[in-house]
Amino acid sequence: MNSHNPNISSDTALPIIRQLDEAIINRIAAGEVVERPASAVKELVENAIDAGASRIEILQADGGKTLIQVSDDGCGIPPQQLPLALTRHATSKIDGSDLLDIRSFGFRGEALASLAAVGRLSIETKAEGHDATEIRAEGGHQHAPRPAARGPGTTVTLRDLFYATPARLKFLRTERAEAQAILDVVKRLAMAEPAVGFTLRDMSGGGSGRVTFRADPEAGDLFDALRKRLAVVLGKEFAANALPIDATREDIHLTGYAALPTYSRGAAVAQFIYVNGRPVRDKLLLGALRAAYMDVLSRDRHPAACLFITVDPQRVDVNVHPAKSEVRFREPAIVRGLIVSGLRHALAEAGHRASSTVGQDTLSAFRTPARPGAELGTHWQAPPDAETPRVYQMDRTSHGRASGFAAPAAQPILPGATPAQQDAPHTDPLAGAISARSDVPAADPQDIARPLGAARAQLHGCYIVSQTETGMILVDMHAAHERLVYEKLKAARGRNGVPAQALLIPDIVELGSGADVLLALAEPLAALGLGIEPFGPGAVAVRETPAILGQVDTTGLLKDICDELSDLGDSGLLESRIDAVLSRMACHGSIRSGREMRAEEMNALLREMEATPLSGQCNHGRPTYVSLELADIERLFGRA
């Protein structure tokens, strides 16, 4: 049965090859370069940055569908070159002699021609030593240049995007969604250029518009200016809880900021990676970022980071996709290893530090008091206009006030206290089910001056309360000890290696073309207890497996490793599985909830936390302690 092919003319026996019209060619190219209004904004702002602008203003209306305007104070375009700027494959960024030596955002010479093909485009520009000039183009038709009046720089105005290809308008999202996409693009570029000022204004509805984003030029060195810009774009909380990253491997430089594990997100919305200043979304780099946090975050949490990779342009190919959001590295394994090692080193250097948001969340919970008589788990807040009398009892002298509290079952036997003193009945009428202990040993001033303070009490057999010079610390003793034991187990593994168990009968695993890739990593896999050797074409013989894993599905393990190697170019799957076993061992070998601890034991735990990397979060990424400043606590009680 013959089927009609709509792509072949029915009045000819054979299809005819035709040369497409120039306008059609430009509209087809525009479909690759300009996917949505945000794509147009990205191309125009990148052109402004390449022109050396120090300030860039972006206007948009109706999500960029009716208006996009980008103004800069850059070098401008000479009048005689202006008509050429609107033709395809015309650019001042490269001379075409070496496509691997690209040092600018743009280099294809397609953006302006594509925008002129699908919308109404005008360019006003003034270069040094030249008069201001304006040129217009609509639907690919270019008008003659004419004089204009403006200062140095360039203003590109795009109206009625996709008016020449109205079918594309049907695939755009709502105006609000498109406006948010434009905002995201501007923020990404603003982080790449801290020394450049950015202003984004929404002109929907007319008038002078509404400023939706503003970032003034930042001064200072690389890290100082970047931190200030990140505080504007990502928020002061990120800047306060981010670690500076500065690492180099084989002339590849990694800089930026990465947040503490306890400042994690529920989705990968705060991950920004740049290659030679260009924002990219590369699965190799994002996978490396995830791998760096693998040991300190649970699977449902995502790290927050802004990283910059600086590499010789000859070692990276940015000419992969028209949107220029993907790159290809000549040595991907080196780049991935640099990200993983650089981030892990910075996280380890942070020691016991946890994010300040943990304490802020705790204070927020305290500010929502439980209603008397309400069912457990429900909370109540007085309406804003309610006149609640403020009665404070904390300043009254009371024999019932104690320096520490502990549940009866968790009271430790303190040095110097007799059993009679320990068992003496409490007369504090407010104690209820929680007993007060007033005979806690005096804290050593030297311990109070330490970062995690001096232990003052144990609550409910699970939490340690310590006193610092400026507040208090609440420690989850099981989670903290679990991290300490885990780090000791990993250190022992690093010193002695991973013991391997020999298989009585080697397992033969068919991997096809993946066998050669896996065999190339035989030596590092052997260091992790996995011994493999070739067994004919496309097959691998497994002679040893890590003893700590017990019974292993060798076929599934090797195939998973091959898949990860194919996807990311590197694999940490085996190491992660071994770490998971060590983590479970640490969990079972740590202090159990309900165990009574003496003051000496609690202080010893605090000192060990201060000396152990990553002790600010447990093996699953949860915080091990909460820090509360005295000033914040006093505000809870109306003292401030």
ABEGO torsion letter per residue (X at the ends): XBBBBAABBAABABBBBBBBBAAAAAAAAAAAABABAAAAAAAAAAAAAAAGBABBBBBBBGGGAABBBBBBABAEBBAAAAAAAABBGBBAABAGABAABBABABAAGAAAAAAAAABBBBBBBBBBGBBBBBBBBBGGBBBBBBBBBBBBEBBBBBBGBGAABAAAAAABBBAAAAAAAAAAAAAAAAAABAABBBBBBBABGEEAEBBABBBBBBBEBAAAAAAAAAAAAAEAAAAAABBBBBBBBGGBBBBEBBBBAABBBABBAABBBBBGGBBBBBAAAAAAAAAAAAAABBAABBBBBBBBBBBBAAABBABABAAGABBBBABAAAAAAAAAAAAAAAAAAAEABBBAAAAAAAAAAAABBBBBGBBBGBBBBBBAABBBBBBBAAABBBAABBABBBBAAABBBBBGBBAAAAABBBABAAAEABBBBAABBBBBAAAAABAAEBBABBBGGABBBBBBAAEBBBBBAAAAAAAAAAAAAAAAAAAAEBBBBBBABBBBBBAEAAAAAAAAAAAAAAAAGBBBBBBEBGBBBBABBBAAAEBBBAAAAAAAAAAAAAAAGBBAAAAAAAAAAAAAAAAAABBBBGBBBBAAAAAAAAAAAAABBGAABBAAGBBABBBBBAAAAAAAAGAX
